[in-house]
Amino acid sequence: MLLEQLGIRPYDRVIVELADGRTSDVGLADGVRFEIMERRSSDDALILGDEVLIGQTLLEKMDLLVDCTRQRLVPAHQEGPVNKLK
């Protein structure tokens, strides 16, 4: 598994609800650093086998928006991430 190759190990297990309404018991790892479109942040990671899921809070921290029509991420601000404090 890729996470094991990277040395990422779960420190806990949590229950998550999937989009289809099912629940699953998954591993939780902390301190994972992400880089997407030259924007960087760190967050906890849910370990779901080989699938990588990025949550809304991480996208908000990176100031990225989801373009559902074109199935891609787009920067909210071209000049770089702008963090909202309110």
C-alpha positions as CSV (number, residue, x, y, z in Angstrom):
1,M,0.0,0.0,0.0
2,L,1.2,3.5,-0.9
3,L,0.8,4.9,2.6
4,E,3.0,2.2,4.1
5,Q,5.7,3.0,1.5
6,L,5.5,6.6,2.6
7,G,5.7,5.7,6.3
8,I,2.2,7.0,7.0
9,R,0.5,5.0,9.8
10,P,-2.9,5.5,11.4
11,Y,-2.9,6.6,15.0
12,D,-6.6,6.0,15.5
13,R,-9.8,4.6,13.8
14,V,-12.9,6.6,13.1
15,I,-16.4,6.0,11.7
16,V,-17.1,7.8,8.4
17,E,-20.3,8.1,6.4
18,L,-19.8,7.5,2.7
19,A,-21.7,9.4,-0.1
20,D,-24.1,6.4,-0.5
21,G,-25.0,6.5,3.2
22,R,-23.0,3.5,4.2
23,T,-20.7,3.8,7.2
24,S,-17.2,2.5,7.4
25,D,-14.4,2.1,10.1
26,V,-11.3,3.7,8.6
27,G,-7.8,4.6,9.8
28,L,-6.8,8.2,10.7
29,A,-3.3,9.6,10.2
30,D,-2.2,13.1,11.1
31,G,0.4,15.5,9.8
32,V,0.0,14.6,6.1
33,R,1.3,17.3,3.9
34,F,-0.5,17.9,0.6
35,E,0.5,19.9,-2.5
36,I,-2.1,20.6,-5.1
37,M,-1.5,23.1,-8.0
38,E,1.5,24.5,-6.2
39,R,-0.5,25.2,-3.1
40,R,0.5,23.5,0.2
41,S,-1.2,22.6,3.4
42,S,-1.3,19.8,5.9
43,D,-4.3,17.9,7.4
44,D,-5.4,14.6,8.8
45,A,-5.9,11.8,6.3
46,L,-8.5,9.1,6.3
47,I,-7.1,5.8,5.1
48,L,-9.4,4.2,2.6
49,G,-7.2,1.6,0.9
50,D,-5.6,3.0,-2.2
51,E,-8.2,5.8,-2.8
52,V,-7.3,9.4,-2.1
53,L,-10.1,11.6,-0.9
54,I,-9.6,15.3,-0.3
55,G,-12.0,17.0,2.0
56,Q,-13.7,20.4,1.8
57,T,-11.7,21.9,4.6
58,L,-8.4,21.1,2.9
59,L,-9.6,22.6,-0.3
60,E,-10.7,25.8,1.6
61,K,-7.3,26.1,3.3
62,M,-5.7,25.9,-0.2
63,D,-8.2,28.4,-1.6
64,L,-9.3,25.9,-4.3
65,L,-12.8,25.5,-5.8
66,V,-14.4,22.5,-7.4
67,D,-15.6,22.9,-11.0
68,C,-18.1,20.1,-11.2
69,T,-19.0,20.7,-14.8
70,R,-15.4,20.2,-16.0
71,Q,-14.4,17.9,-13.1
72,R,-11.4,19.8,-12.0
73,L,-10.0,22.1,-9.3
74,V,-9.6,25.9,-9.9
75,P,-7.9,28.5,-7.8
76,A,-10.3,30.9,-6.2
77,H,-7.5,33.6,-6.4
78,Q,-4.9,33.4,-9.1
79,E,-2.3,35.3,-7.2
80,G,-2.2,32.7,-4.5
81,P,-4.2,31.4,-1.6
82,V,-6.3,33.9,0.4
83,N,-7.3,32.6,3.8
84,K,-10.7,33.6,5.3
85,L,-10.6,34.4,9.0
86,K,-14.3,34.8,9.7
